[in-house]
Amino acid sequence: MEVSVHLQEPSKRRPRPADDKLVFGRVFSDHMFLVDFKEGKQWQDARIVPYGPLSLDPAAMVLHYGQGIFEGLKAYRWANGEIWLFRPEQNCARFNRSAQRMCMPEIDPAFHLRAIEQLVTVDREWVPHSVGSSLYIRPTMIAVEPHLGVRPACDYLCYTITGPVGAYYAEGFNPVKIYVSEGYVRTVRGGVGEAKTMANYASSLYAAELAKKKGYTQVLWLDGVENRYVEEVGTSNIFFRIGDELVTPPLGGSILPGITRDSVIQLAKHWGIKVCERRIAIDEVIESIGSGAVQEIFASGTAAVISPVGEIAYKEKSYRIADGKVGEWALKLYEEILGIQYGEKEDPFGWMRRADAGR
């Protein structure tokens, strides 16, 4: 399937903010990619058009039954001006896994990736020039069939928007404070926690707002059955350095399989660090902080890459980790992943893919 391109008129193009003025998720590029799925006709009418509002019927099933998924990845400008993507094949594969879980149609990953690359190339001037800033890419699929009745929709819209971004957290790479949620859970095993669907984020909002009112950046989620085992932090995966071992909760259906999480695990093993994917109780975390066994805690995700944790609040008591400083492994992983993403370090795993290779 070919992608038709309809460029925005030069006089209507948006002003691009300076790199040092970027915030996350507020400004969007000039164009977007769309493709429609019609029952019996499959995917059709792939197009890149000027960025603008979507037209939805008030009975569109995504608005009533939540059939919607999305992805998040970034494009990086290297010093030589080339534009590169970080592990985009993994995003396209996870997009389809989310689609399967939400009873939505899959989209050919090779075609999807080519369309994303074409969109990035069209808006390549929107890719920031400074290290630490990037072009955020948000592929999305929603159910658009107008129908009231609980069943999978027949018609869907897949679209992608982009926008230049700076740091995700106001703290930048400085350690953040996280709050352990006891009364609320993000998801449960057997639910949709492993899919990147809107419902997971909606369910997290209330607890996140409570945490922010208490002065914390994110919520540390516990499992939804025993309310005992650590699962995720905010919108990221979580890691603990306990002694000389890197510990992270295992994927079991309630945790999103993060691409940065997988990158951290691969890099750590590559460096000879022992990595253990196991269940870790919040009581063990607190006890290990008290004994000094926990040397550092950090989160991983596309938006912030690596986010060090300097303090945890549990049962209304705060615990500082390593005097609230950035840990050695968190810093090394952050610098290594950024170095690979911006073409400044060797890419031993072949993670980077050039987006504008056809120019």
C-alpha positions as CSV (number, residue, x, y, z in Angstrom):
1,M,0.0,0.0,0.0
2,E,1.3,3.4,-1.0
3,V,1.1,6.4,1.3
4,S,-0.2,9.6,-0.4
5,V,1.3,12.8,0.8
6,H,-0.6,16.1,1.0
7,L,1.7,18.8,2.4
8,Q,0.6,21.8,4.5
9,E,0.7,25.1,2.8
10,P,3.9,27.0,3.7
11,S,1.9,30.0,5.1
12,K,0.0,27.7,7.5
13,R,3.0,25.8,8.9
14,R,3.5,26.1,12.7
15,P,6.4,28.0,14.3
16,R,9.0,25.6,15.7
17,P,10.1,26.4,19.3
18,A,13.8,26.6,20.2
19,D,15.3,23.5,21.7
20,D,15.8,25.2,25.1
21,K,12.1,26.1,25.2
22,L,10.7,22.6,24.6
23,V,8.3,21.0,27.0
24,F,6.9,17.5,26.7
25,G,3.7,16.9,24.7
26,R,2.6,20.5,24.2
27,V,3.7,21.3,20.6
28,F,3.0,19.2,17.5
29,S,4.5,19.0,14.0
30,D,2.9,20.1,10.7
31,H,1.7,16.7,9.5
32,M,0.1,13.4,10.6
33,F,-0.3,10.0,9.1
34,L,-3.7,8.2,8.9
35,V,-5.0,4.9,7.5
36,D,-8.5,3.4,7.8
37,F,-9.6,-0.1,8.5
38,K,-13.0,-1.0,7.0
39,E,-14.6,-4.4,7.7
40,G,-14.2,-6.6,4.6
41,K,-11.8,-4.1,3.0
42,Q,-8.9,-4.2,5.4
43,W,-6.5,-1.2,5.7
44,Q,-6.9,1.4,3.0
45,D,-6.4,5.1,2.1
46,A,-3.0,5.6,3.8
47,R,-2.1,9.3,3.8
48,I,0.1,12.0,5.3
49,V,-1.9,15.2,5.7
50,P,-1.7,18.5,7.6
51,Y,-2.1,18.1,11.3
52,G,-5.6,18.9,12.4
53,P,-8.7,17.7,14.2
54,L,-10.2,14.3,13.7
55,S,-13.9,13.9,12.9
56,L,-15.6,11.2,15.0
57,D,-19.3,10.2,15.2
58,P,-20.6,10.7,18.8
59,A,-21.3,7.0,18.8
60,A,-17.7,6.0,17.9
61,M,-17.1,2.9,19.9
62,V,-13.7,4.2,21.3
63,L,-15.7,6.9,23.2
64,H,-18.0,4.4,24.9
65,Y,-16.0,1.1,25.2
66,G,-12.4,2.2,25.3
67,Q,-11.0,0.3,22.3
68,G,-7.9,2.3,21.8
69,I,-4.1,1.7,21.9
70,F,-1.0,3.7,21.3
71,E,2.8,3.6,21.2
72,G,5.6,6.0,22.0
73,L,9.0,6.3,20.3
74,K,11.4,9.0,19.4
75,A,13.5,10.3,16.5
76,Y,17.0,11.7,17.2
77,R,19.1,14.1,15.1
78,W,22.7,13.0,15.0
79,A,25.6,15.5,14.8
80,N,25.8,14.9,11.0
81,G,22.2,15.9,10.5
82,E,20.8,12.3,10.0
83,I,17.6,11.3,11.7
84,W,17.5,7.9,13.5
85,L,15.0,5.9,15.4
86,F,15.6,3.7,18.5
87,R,14.3,0.1,18.2
88,P,11.2,1.1,16.2
89,E,10.6,-2.5,15.1
90,Q,9.9,-3.3,18.8
91,N,7.3,-0.6,19.0
92,C,5.5,-1.8,15.9
93,A,5.5,-5.4,17.3
94,R,4.2,-4.2,20.6
95,F,1.5,-2.2,18.9
96,N,0.2,-5.4,17.3
97,R,0.3,-7.3,20.6
98,S,-1.8,-4.5,22.1
99,A,-4.2,-4.7,19.2
100,Q,-4.6,-8.4,19.7
101,R,-5.4,-8.0,23.4
102,M,-8.0,-5.3,22.6
103,C,-9.6,-7.2,19.7
104,M,-8.4,-4.8,17.1
105,P,-6.9,-5.4,13.7
106,E,-3.2,-5.8,13.4
107,I,-1.3,-3.6,10.9
108,D,1.6,-4.9,8.9
109,P,4.7,-3.9,10.9
110,A,6.9,-3.3,7.9
111,F,4.3,-1.0,6.3
112,H,3.6,0.7,9.6
113,L,7.3,1.4,10.2
114,R,7.8,2.8,6.6
115,A,4.8,5.1,7.1
116,I,6.4,6.4,10.4
117,E,9.7,6.9,8.7
118,Q,8.0,8.8,5.8
119,L,6.1,11.0,8.3
120,V,9.4,11.8,10.2
121,T,11.1,12.6,6.9
122,V,8.3,15.0,5.8
123,D,8.6,16.8,9.2
124,R,12.4,16.3,9.6
125,E,12.9,20.0,10.3
126,W,10.9,19.5,13.5
127,V,13.5,17.1,14.9
128,P,15.5,19.1,17.5
129,H,19.2,19.6,17.2
130,S,20.4,19.3,20.8
131,V,21.2,16.1,22.8
132,G,18.5,15.5,25.3
133,S,15.7,16.7,23.0
134,S,14.0,14.6,20.3
135,L,10.9,14.2,18.1
136,Y,8.3,12.2,20.0
137,I,6.2,9.9,17.8
138,R,2.8,8.7,18.9
139,P,1.1,5.9,16.8
140,T,-2.5,5.4,17.8
141,M,-5.4,3.2,16.9
142,I,-9.0,3.9,17.8
143,A,-12.4,2.2,17.1
144,V,-14.5,4.6,15.0
145,E,-17.5,2.5,14.1
146,P,-20.7,4.3,15.3
147,H,-22.4,1.7,17.4
148,L,-23.8,1.3,20.9
149,G,-23.4,-2.2,22.1
150,V,-20.5,-4.0,23.8
151,R,-18.5,-5.9,21.1
152,P,-15.4,-5.3,19.1
153,A,-15.8,-2.6,16.5
154,C,-15.7,-3.2,12.8
155,D,-14.0,0.0,11.7
156,Y,-10.8,1.6,13.0
157,L,-8.5,4.6,12.4
158,C,-4.8,4.3,12.9
159,Y,-2.9,7.6,13.0
160,T,0.4,9.0,14.0
161,I,1.3,12.4,15.3
162,T,4.7,13.8,16.2
163,G,6.1,16.7,18.2
164,P,9.5,18.0,19.5
165,V,10.1,17.3,23.2
166,G,12.6,18.1,25.9
167,A,12.9,16.4,29.3
168,Y,9.8,14.5,30.5
169,Y,10.2,15.4,34.2
170,A,10.7,18.9,35.4
171,E,13.5,17.5,37.6
172,G,15.4,16.4,34.4
173,F,17.9,13.7,35.4
174,N,17.8,14.6,39.1
175,P,16.3,11.9,41.4
176,V,12.5,12.0,41.8
177,K,10.4,11.2,44.8
178,I,7.8,8.4,44.4
179,Y,4.8,7.4,46.5
180,V,3.7,3.8,47.1
181,S,0.0,3.4,46.4
182,E,-1.7,1.1,48.9
183,G,-5.4,1.8,48.2
184,Y,-5.3,1.9,44.4
185,V,-3.9,-0.4,41.7
186,R,-3.0,0.1,38.1
187,T,-4.2,-3.3,36.8
188,V,-4.3,-7.0,37.7
189,R,-2.9,-10.1,36.2
190,G,-5.4,-11.3,33.5
191,G,-6.4,-7.7,32.8
192,V,-5.0,-5.4,30.1
193,G,-1.8,-4.2,32.0
194,E,0.5,-5.7,29.4
195,A,-1.2,-3.8,26.6
196,K,-0.5,-0.1,25.9
197,T,-4.1,0.9,26.0
198,M,-5.7,4.1,27.2
199,A,-7.6,2.4,30.0
200,N,-4.4,1.6,31.9
201,Y,-3.5,5.3,32.0
202,A,-7.0,6.4,33.0
203,S,-7.0,4.1,35.9
204,S,-3.7,5.6,37.2
205,L,-4.8,9.2,37.2
206,Y,-6.5,9.4,40.6
207,A,-3.6,7.9,42.6
208,A,-1.1,9.9,40.7
209,E,-3.0,13.1,41.6
210,L,-3.0,12.2,45.2
211,A,0.7,11.6,45.1
212,K,1.4,14.9,43.5
213,K,-0.6,16.7,46.2
214,K,1.7,15.1,48.7
215,G,4.7,16.4,46.8
216,Y,5.7,13.2,44.9
217,T,6.5,12.9,41.2
218,Q,5.1,9.4,40.5
219,V,3.3,6.4,42.0
220,L,4.9,3.1,42.7
221,W,2.3,0.5,42.0
222,L,1.9,-2.7,43.9
223,D,0.2,-5.9,42.5
224,G,-3.6,-5.9,42.4
225,V,-4.1,-9.3,44.2
226,E,-2.0,-9.2,47.4
227,N,-1.1,-5.5,47.3
228,R,2.4,-6.6,48.3
229,Y,4.7,-7.0,45.3
230,V,6.2,-4.1,43.3
231,E,5.1,-3.8,39.7
232,E,5.7,-0.4,38.0
233,V,6.4,3.2,38.8
234,G,4.1,5.7,37.1
235,T,4.4,5.1,33.4
236,S,7.7,3.3,33.6
237,N,9.3,0.0,34.6
238,I,11.3,-0.1,37.9
239,F,14.8,-1.4,38.8
240,F,16.6,-2.0,42.1
241,R,20.3,-2.3,42.6
242,I,20.5,-4.7,45.6
243,G,24.1,-5.5,46.4
244,D,25.8,-6.3,43.0
245,E,22.5,-7.5,41.4
246,L,20.0,-5.6,39.3
247,V,16.5,-6.7,40.2
248,T,13.3,-5.9,38.3
249,P,9.7,-7.4,38.5
250,P,9.0,-10.1,36.0
251,L,6.6,-9.7,33.1
252,G,3.5,-11.6,34.0
253,G,0.5,-10.0,32.2
254,S,0.0,-7.0,34.5
255,I,3.3,-5.1,33.6
256,L,3.9,-3.3,30.3
257,P,6.9,-4.9,28.5
258,G,8.9,-1.8,28.2
259,I,11.4,-1.4,25.3
260,T,13.7,0.7,27.4
261,R,13.4,-2.0,30.2
262,D,14.6,-4.6,27.7
263,S,17.4,-2.4,26.6
264,V,18.5,-1.9,30.2
265,I,18.5,-5.6,30.8
266,Q,20.5,-6.3,27.6
267,L,23.1,-3.6,28.4
268,A,23.5,-4.7,32.1
269,K,24.1,-8.4,31.0
270,H,26.5,-7.2,28.3
271,W,28.5,-5.4,31.0
272,G,28.6,-8.5,33.2
273,I,26.0,-7.3,35.7
274,K,23.8,-10.0,37.2
275,V,20.2,-9.3,36.3
276,C,17.3,-11.0,38.2
277,E,13.7,-10.8,37.1
278,R,11.8,-11.8,40.2
279,R,8.9,-10.7,42.4
280,I,10.0,-8.2,45.0
281,A,7.8,-7.3,47.9
282,I,7.6,-3.7,49.1
283,D,8.6,-4.9,52.6
284,E,11.8,-6.3,51.2
285,V,12.5,-3.0,49.4
286,I,12.0,-1.0,52.6
287,E,14.1,-3.4,54.7
288,S,16.8,-3.4,52.1
289,I,16.9,0.4,52.0
290,G,17.2,0.4,55.8
291,S,20.1,-2.1,55.8
292,G,21.9,-0.3,52.9
293,A,21.5,-3.3,50.6
294,V,19.6,-1.1,48.1
295,Q,22.2,1.0,46.6
296,E,20.0,2.7,44.0
297,I,16.6,2.6,42.4
298,F,15.6,3.9,39.0
299,A,12.8,3.8,36.4
300,S,13.1,3.2,32.7
301,G,10.8,4.3,29.8
302,T,10.8,6.0,26.4
303,A,9.9,9.4,27.7
304,A,12.5,9.9,30.4
305,V,14.9,7.0,29.4
306,I,16.3,6.5,32.9
307,S,14.8,8.3,35.9
308,P,16.7,7.9,39.3
309,V,14.7,7.6,42.4
310,G,15.9,9.5,45.4
311,E,13.1,8.9,47.9
312,I,10.2,6.5,48.5
313,A,7.2,7.1,50.7
314,Y,5.4,4.1,52.2
315,K,2.8,4.1,54.9
316,E,3.3,7.8,55.4
317,K,7.0,7.4,56.1
318,S,9.8,8.5,53.7
319,Y,12.9,6.6,52.9
320,R,15.9,8.1,51.2
321,I,18.0,6.0,48.8
322,A,21.8,6.6,48.8
323,D,21.4,10.1,50.3
324,G,19.1,11.0,47.4
325,K,21.9,11.1,44.8
326,V,22.0,9.7,41.3
327,G,23.3,6.1,41.4
328,E,26.3,4.8,39.5
329,W,24.4,2.2,37.3
330,A,21.5,4.6,36.6
331,L,24.0,7.3,35.3
332,K,26.0,4.7,33.3
333,L,22.8,3.3,31.7
334,Y,21.5,6.8,30.9
335,E,24.7,8.0,29.3
336,E,25.1,4.7,27.3
337,I,21.5,4.7,26.0
338,L,21.6,8.4,25.1
339,G,25.0,7.9,23.5
340,I,23.6,5.1,21.3
341,Q,20.5,7.1,20.4
342,Y,22.4,10.2,19.3
343,G,25.1,8.3,17.5
344,E,27.9,9.1,19.9
345,K,28.5,5.6,21.2
346,E,28.8,2.2,19.6
347,D,25.6,0.4,18.9
348,P,26.5,-3.3,19.7
349,F,23.0,-4.6,19.4
350,G,22.0,-2.8,16.1
351,W,19.2,-0.9,17.8
352,M,19.3,2.2,15.7
353,R,17.5,2.6,12.4
354,R,17.9,5.5,10.1
355,A,14.5,7.2,9.5
356,D,15.5,9.5,6.6
357,A,17.6,7.0,4.6
358,G,15.7,7.7,1.4
359,R,16.7,11.4,1.3
